[in-house]
Amino acid sequence: MNTPTVSVVIPAYNEEENIGDILLRTNATLETIGVPYEIIVVDDGSVDETRFMAMRYKVTVLSNGTNRGKGYALKKGIQNANGSILITMDADGSHRPEDIPKLLVPLLNGADVVFGSRFIGKRGQESTKKLHIFGNKLFNLLVILLTGRHVTDSQTGFRAYKKKIIEEIEISSNGYEVETELTVKSLRNGYIIHEEPITFERRKDGSSHLNPLFDGIKIFKTIVRAGINARK
């Protein structure tokens, strides 16, 4: 098998109702691109059939054994990825695999990191809860104040990285604050960042595992901590 050019890492926790559709569409999208690829699903200790559903598709399935958190799962996927380009996306159906090519193009044109933004052109606002929009705006403002660089969606989980870039970042977060840490450190470290508008959809089945208050506090602390420490 050829060495993958693109690695897609998908953390998943209790997503048996959504993971099959996501993997089917992700495989189909990557086949159209025509480059060697791999899809890595990291099952974060699901108590449903997520892992077994994922094993039905052309993917590598890793397991944390117990629920360790999204950040922990993402780190494991990154460590096991072989591609020179790395895509991260969620397993709940909110991200459209068909948007993957849109994230790849800026990397080929010189960007180091591409954020899939829900809020450029307001394409994702209709499917995002008002509380999350409000929180995201506050976090964006704090990120801008600490880094001096503008970003419209600091919390997005749909991203593309040059593998060598993400390997330079020391990821300490184990929970949902991982995207925030990656945002701040990418901005502070001076990487070339591009934001690409994406279509964001509400999950079709199941419920979100995000706790707005608990995780919001962790995100706030992560922004401040990562904003103070650059190049780490």
Secondary structure, 3 states (H helix, E strand, C coil): CCCCCEEEEEEECCCCCCHHHHHHHHHHHHHHHCCCEEEEEEECCCCCCHHHHHCCCCCEEEECCCCCCHHHHHHHHHHHCCCCEEEECCCCCCECHHHHHHHHHHHHCCCCEEEEECCHHHCCHHHCCHHHHHHHHHHHHHHHHHHCCCCCCCCCCCEEEEHHHHCCCCCCCCCCCHHHHHHHHHHHCCCCEEEEECCECCCCCCCCCCCHHHHHHHHHHHHHHHHHCCCC
